[in-house]
Amino acid sequence: MVKVKADSPKCCTAGENLALPDVAWAEDLAKLTWALAHPARVRIVRLLLSRVSCVCGEIVEEMPLAQSTVSQHLKILKETGLVQGEIDGPRVCYCINKDALAKLKKLVANL
C-alpha cells in the first residue's frame, strides 16, 4: 500500500507540464464539443455521416422526438458549423460540414 502525505492531493501525479492553450483554440473546441453535448445531436450527426444529405423530415422519422425539437437541435448544429443546411424548395437538406468535423477531430486530438 502506498502512503500519501496528508497535504498531497490524491489525484495529482507528476506528469508533463502542458502549456495553457490560447483563447481561440479553447473557444473553438468548446463551441464544437458543446454542439455534441446532447445525445440527440450526437445521433443526428451519426445519421448525417451515414448519408450524403438528409431532409429534416427524414431525420425526424429516425428520432423519437417532435419535429420542433429536432429542428432546434439542427439549428444548434448549424450555428456551430458542424452541419450545413441548403434550402431546396420548401425543404431544407442537411449534411455534415466535413471541414468543421476535421477541425473538431484535430482540436480533440490536440487536447
MODELLER restraints for C-alpha pairs under 7 A, 6 or more apart:
rsr = mdl.restraints
at = mdl.atoms
rsr.add(forms.Gaussian(group=physical.xy_distance, feature=features.Distance(at['CA:29:A'], at['CA:104:A']), mean=6.78, stdev=0.5))
rsr.add(forms.Gaussian(group=physical.xy_distance, feature=features.Distance(at['CA:29:A'], at['CA:107:A']), mean=6.00, stdev=0.5))
rsr.add(forms.Gaussian(group=physical.xy_distance, feature=features.Distance(at['CA:31:A'], at['CA:80:A']), mean=6.44, stdev=0.5))
rsr.add(forms.Gaussian(group=physical.xy_distance, feature=features.Distance(at['CA:32:A'], at['CA:80:A']), mean=6.16, stdev=0.5))
rsr.add(forms.Gaussian(group=physical.xy_distance, feature=features.Distance(at['CA:32:A'], at['CA:104:A']), mean=6.38, stdev=0.5))
rsr.add(forms.Gaussian(group=physical.xy_distance, feature=features.Distance(at['CA:35:A'], at['CA:76:A']), mean=6.49, stdev=0.5))
rsr.add(forms.Gaussian(group=physical.xy_distance, feature=features.Distance(at['CA:35:A'], at['CA:77:A']), mean=5.72, stdev=0.5))
rsr.add(forms.Gaussian(group=physical.xy_distance, feature=features.Distance(at['CA:35:A'], at['CA:80:A']), mean=6.53, stdev=0.5))
rsr.add(forms.Gaussian(group=physical.xy_distance, feature=features.Distance(at['CA:36:A'], at['CA:42:A']), mean=5.42, stdev=0.5))
rsr.add(forms.Gaussian(group=physical.xy_distance, feature=features.Distance(at['CA:41:A'], at['CA:73:A']), mean=6.03, stdev=0.5))
rsr.add(forms.Gaussian(group=physical.xy_distance, feature=features.Distance(at['CA:48:A'], at['CA:54:A']), mean=6.68, stdev=0.5))
rsr.add(forms.Gaussian(group=physical.xy_distance, feature=features.Distance(at['CA:48:A'], at['CA:95:A']), mean=5.78, stdev=0.5))
rsr.add(forms.Gaussian(group=physical.xy_distance, feature=features.Distance(at['CA:48:A'], at['CA:96:A']), mean=6.09, stdev=0.5))
rsr.add(forms.Gaussian(group=physical.xy_distance, feature=features.Distance(at['CA:49:A'], at['CA:96:A']), mean=6.47, stdev=0.5))
rsr.add(forms.Gaussian(group=physical.xy_distance, feature=features.Distance(at['CA:52:A'], at['CA:95:A']), mean=6.56, stdev=0.5))
rsr.add(forms.Gaussian(group=physical.xy_distance, feature=features.Distance(at['CA:53:A'], at['CA:93:A']), mean=6.07, stdev=0.5))
rsr.add(forms.Gaussian(group=physical.xy_distance, feature=features.Distance(at['CA:53:A'], at['CA:94:A']), mean=5.43, stdev=0.5))
rsr.add(forms.Gaussian(group=physical.xy_distance, feature=features.Distance(at['CA:53:A'], at['CA:95:A']), mean=4.72, stdev=0.5))
rsr.add(forms.Gaussian(group=physical.xy_distance, feature=features.Distance(at['CA:54:A'], at['CA:93:A']), mean=5.26, stdev=0.5))
rsr.add(forms.Gaussian(group=physical.xy_distance, feature=features.Distance(at['CA:54:A'], at['CA:94:A']), mean=5.15, stdev=0.5))
rsr.add(forms.Gaussian(group=physical.xy_distance, feature=features.Distance(at['CA:54:A'], at['CA:95:A']), mean=6.47, stdev=0.5))
rsr.add(forms.Gaussian(group=physical.xy_distance, feature=features.Distance(at['CA:55:A'], at['CA:91:A']), mean=6.73, stdev=0.5))
rsr.add(forms.Gaussian(group=physical.xy_distance, feature=features.Distance(at['CA:55:A'], at['CA:92:A']), mean=5.76, stdev=0.5))
rsr.add(forms.Gaussian(group=physical.xy_distance, feature=features.Distance(at['CA:55:A'], at['CA:93:A']), mean=4.40, stdev=0.5))
rsr.add(forms.Gaussian(group=physical.xy_distance, feature=features.Distance(at['CA:55:A'], at['CA:94:A']), mean=6.07, stdev=0.5))
rsr.add(forms.Gaussian(group=physical.xy_distance, feature=features.Distance(at['CA:56:A'], at['CA:92:A']), mean=6.43, stdev=0.5))
rsr.add(forms.Gaussian(group=physical.xy_distance, feature=features.Distance(at['CA:56:A'], at['CA:93:A']), mean=6.71, stdev=0.5))
rsr.add(forms.Gaussian(group=physical.xy_distance, feature=features.Distance(at['CA:60:A'], at['CA:67:A']), mean=5.76, stdev=0.5))
rsr.add(forms.Gaussian(group=physical.xy_distance, feature=features.Distance(at['CA:60:A'], at['CA:70:A']), mean=6.36, stdev=0.5))
rsr.add(forms.Gaussian(group=physical.xy_distance, feature=features.Distance(at['CA:77:A'], at['CA:83:A']), mean=5.41, stdev=0.5))
rsr.add(forms.Gaussian(group=physical.xy_distance, feature=features.Distance(at['CA:78:A'], at['CA:84:A']), mean=5.74, stdev=0.5))
rsr.add(forms.Gaussian(group=physical.xy_distance, feature=features.Distance(at['CA:81:A'], at['CA:97:A']), mean=6.75, stdev=0.5))
rsr.add(forms.Gaussian(group=physical.xy_distance, feature=features.Distance(at['CA:81:A'], at['CA:100:A']), mean=6.22, stdev=0.5))
rsr.add(forms.Gaussian(group=physical.xy_distance, feature=features.Distance(at['CA:82:A'], at['CA:96:A']), mean=6.00, stdev=0.5))
rsr.add(forms.Gaussian(group=physical.xy_distance, feature=features.Distance(at['CA:82:A'], at['CA:97:A']), mean=5.21, stdev=0.5))
rsr.add(forms.Gaussian(group=physical.xy_distance, feature=features.Distance(at['CA:82:A'], at['CA:100:A']), mean=5.37, stdev=0.5))
rsr.add(forms.Gaussian(group=physical.xy_distance, feature=features.Distance(at['CA:82:A'], at['CA:101:A']), mean=6.16, stdev=0.5))
rsr.add(forms.Gaussian(group=physical.xy_distance, feature=features.Distance(at['CA:83:A'], at['CA:94:A']), mean=6.65, stdev=0.5))
rsr.add(forms.Gaussian(group=physical.xy_distance, feature=features.Distance(at['CA:83:A'], at['CA:95:A']), mean=5.66, stdev=0.5))
rsr.add(forms.Gaussian(group=physical.xy_distance, feature=features.Distance(at['CA:83:A'], at['CA:96:A']), mean=4.57, stdev=0.5))
rsr.add(forms.Gaussian(group=physical.xy_distance, feature=features.Distance(at['CA:83:A'], at['CA:97:A']), mean=5.17, stdev=0.5))
rsr.add(forms.Gaussian(group=physical.xy_distance, feature=features.Distance(at['CA:84:A'], at['CA:94:A']), mean=5.57, stdev=0.5))
rsr.add(forms.Gaussian(group=physical.xy_distance, feature=features.Distance(at['CA:84:A'], at['CA:95:A']), mean=5.41, stdev=0.5))
rsr.add(forms.Gaussian(group=physical.xy_distance, feature=features.Distance(at['CA:84:A'], at['CA:96:A']), mean=6.13, stdev=0.5))
rsr.add(forms.Gaussian(group=physical.xy_distance, feature=features.Distance(at['CA:84:A'], at['CA:97:A']), mean=5.87, stdev=0.5))
rsr.add(forms.Gaussian(group=physical.xy_distance, feature=features.Distance(at['CA:85:A'], at['CA:92:A']), mean=6.03, stdev=0.5))
rsr.add(forms.Gaussian(group=physical.xy_distance, feature=features.Distance(at['CA:85:A'], at['CA:93:A']), mean=5.51, stdev=0.5))
rsr.add(forms.Gaussian(group=physical.xy_distance, feature=features.Distance(at['CA:85:A'], at['CA:94:A']), mean=4.40, stdev=0.5))
rsr.add(forms.Gaussian(group=physical.xy_distance, feature=features.Distance(at['CA:85:A'], at['CA:95:A']), mean=6.58, stdev=0.5))
rsr.add(forms.Gaussian(group=physical.xy_distance, feature=features.Distance(at['CA:86:A'], at['CA:92:A']), mean=5.44, stdev=0.5))
rsr.add(forms.Gaussian(group=physical.xy_distance, feature=features.Distance(at['CA:86:A'], at['CA:93:A']), mean=5.21, stdev=0.5))
rsr.add(forms.Gaussian(group=physical.xy_distance, feature=features.Distance(at['CA:86:A'], at['CA:94:A']), mean=6.42, stdev=0.5))
rsr.add(forms.Gaussian(group=physical.xy_distance, feature=features.Distance(at['CA:87:A'], at['CA:93:A']), mean=6.33, stdev=0.5))
